[in-house]
Amino acid sequence: MLLNSKSIFLRRVREAQLLKKISKRTANHFISVYKKFDSNKRSEADEKADELLAELITESALKQKS
């Protein structure tokens, strides 16, 4: 089943922003960079950006606990 990776990625960015895991500026940066990719490259970019976003959220959560 093919999922719309763009909508999944954008939802994850918005979710991270709403949970205060990333700033609005960072969220806007992720979205603007993502939109620069053509549709053929977006799935590859989505995977990498998703990994980076997950790392960023993890690091932010660890910093907040400290």
C-alpha positions in Angstrom: 0.0 0.0 0.0 1.4 3.4 -1.0 1.1 6.1 1.6 1.4 9.8 1.0 4.8 10.4 2.6 4.4 14.1 2.3 1.3 14.2 4.5 3.0 11.9 7.1 6.1 14.0 7.2 4.3 17.3 7.5 2.0 15.8 10.2 5.1 14.7 12.2 6.7 18.1 11.9 3.5 19.9 13.1 3.2 17.4 15.9 6.7 18.0 17.0 6.1 21.7 16.9 2.9 21.5 18.9 4.6 19.3 21.5 7.3 22.0 21.8 10.0 19.5 20.7 11.1 21.8 17.9 10.7 25.5 17.4 8.4 27.1 14.8 11.5 28.3 13.0 12.9 24.7 12.8 9.5 23.4 11.7 9.3 26.0 8.9 12.8 25.1 7.9 12.0 21.4 7.6 8.9 22.2 5.5 10.6 24.7 3.2 13.5 22.3 2.5 11.1 19.4 1.9 9.1 21.4 -0.6 12.2 22.1 -2.7 12.5 18.5 -3.6 10.8 17.2 -6.7 8.2 14.5 -6.2 10.6 11.7 -7.3 13.1 12.7 -4.6 10.6 13.4 -1.9 10.2 9.8 -0.7 14.0 9.4 -0.3 14.2 12.8 1.4 11.2 11.9 3.6 13.0 8.9 5.0 16.1 10.9 5.8 14.3 13.8 7.2 12.1 11.5 9.3 15.2 10.0 10.8 16.7 13.4 11.5 13.4 14.6 13.0 13.2 11.6 15.3 16.8 12.2 16.5 16.0 15.8 17.1 12.9 15.0 19.1 14.9 12.4 21.2 17.7 14.9 21.9 15.1 17.6 22.9 13.3 15.2 25.2 16.6 14.2 26.9 17.6 17.9 27.3 14.2 18.6 28.9 14.6 15.8 31.4 18.0 17.0 32.5 
